[in-house]
């Protein structure tokens, strides 16, 4: 069951034609991932402060399928599709109603504050897998 995050398109999200600027979809799905992490009970600030581990996007494969426009209400769907020692993979979609506007597969890695790969703590893996 995917996590759902709802947002509205504001003027600042669009180009001169009133269409969502392509890079803003990445911001939308980042919000969706952040809300998913929060929703499963992981406090990213506490994770950083207590373990020195942060999350970073390593790879995104994205398909732009249809434009979103000023004042649209969008839904960001986020679902975990894989998890391993130091990374997890998520499929995300941005929808307007039932229409898929944007789809992405995102690979996120756990790393130390100095940029070295780190194994996901077992407690975090358990929350993600639940």
C-alpha positions in Angstrom: 0.0 0.0 0.0 1.6 3.3 -1.1 2.1 6.3 1.2 0.0 9.2 0.0 1.0 12.9 0.2 -1.2 15.6 -1.2 -0.1 19.0 -2.4 -1.3 22.0 -4.5 0.6 23.5 -7.4 1.5 27.2 -6.7 2.6 29.9 -9.0 6.2 29.4 -7.8 6.1 25.8 -9.1 5.3 26.8 -12.7 6.9 28.3 -15.8 5.6 31.2 -17.8 3.0 29.0 -19.4 1.5 27.9 -16.0 2.9 24.4 -16.4 4.9 22.8 -13.5 8.6 23.3 -14.2 10.2 19.8 -14.7 12.6 20.0 -11.7 9.8 20.7 -9.3 8.5 17.1 -9.7 11.8 16.1 -7.9 10.8 18.4 -5.0 7.3 16.9 -4.9 8.6 13.3 -4.7 11.2 14.4 -2.1 8.4 15.6 0.1 6.6 12.3 -0.5 9.7 10.4 0.6 10.2 12.6 3.6 6.6 12.1 4.7 6.9 8.4 4.2 10.0 8.2 6.4 8.3 10.3 9.0 5.1 8.2 8.8 6.9 4.9 9.5 8.5 6.4 12.6 12.0 7.4 11.5 13.1 10.8 12.8 15.9 11.8 10.3 17.3 14.5 12.6 17.6 11.9 15.5 19.1 9.4 13.1 21.7 11.9 12.1 22.4 13.1 15.6 22.5 9.6 17.2 24.2 7.6 14.5 25.7 10.0 12.1 23.7 8.5 9.2 21.8 10.5 6.6 20.0 9.5 3.5 21.0 10.7 0.0 19.5 10.1 -3.4 21.9 8.1 -5.6 19.9 7.6 -8.7 16.5 8.6 -10.2 14.9 7.2 -13.3 12.0 9.5 -14.2 9.3 9.7 -16.8 7.3 12.9 -17.5 4.0 11.7 -18.8 1.6 14.7 -18.7 1.9 18.3 -17.4 0.5 19.5 -14.1 -0.7 23.1 -14.0 -1.2 26.0 -11.7 -3.7 25.3 -8.9 -3.9 21.5 -9.6 -4.2 19.3 -6.5 -1.7 16.5 -6.9 -1.1 13.2 -5.1 2.4 11.8 -4.5 2.3 8.0 -4.1 5.4 6.5 -2.5 6.1 2.8 -2.1 9.2 0.8 -1.0 10.2 -1.8 -3.7 13.5 -3.0 -2.3 15.9 -2.8 0.6 19.4 -4.0 1.2 22.3 -3.3 3.6 22.9 0.4 2.8 20.2 1.3 0.3 16.5 1.2 -0.5 14.5 1.6 -3.7 11.2 3.4 -4.0 8.7 3.8 -6.8 6.9 7.1 -6.8 4.2 8.6 -8.9 2.6 12.0 -9.1 -1.1 12.0 -10.0 -3.9 14.4 -10.7 -6.9 12.4 -9.8 -6.4 9.1 -11.5 -4.1 10.4 -14.2 -0.4 9.6 -13.7 1.7 12.7 -14.6 5.1 11.6 -13.5 6.7 8.3 -12.4 10.1 7.7 -10.9 12.2 4.9 -9.4 14.5 6.4 -6.7 17.6 4.7 -5.2 18.4 6.1 -1.7 21.6 5.3 0.2 22.5 5.6 3.8 25.8 7.4 4.4 27.9 9.0 7.0 28.2 12.7 7.3 31.5 12.5 5.4 29.9 10.7 2.5 30.9 7.1 3.2 28.3 4.3 2.7 26.8 3.1 6.0 24.6 0.1 6.7 21.0 0.9 7.6 20.5 0.4 11.3 18.4 -2.7 12.0 15.7 -0.7 13.7 15.3 1.4 10.6 15.3 -1.6 8.3 12.6 -3.2 10.4 10.4 0.0 10.2 10.9 0.2 6.5 10.1 -3.5 5.9 6.9 -3.5 8.0 
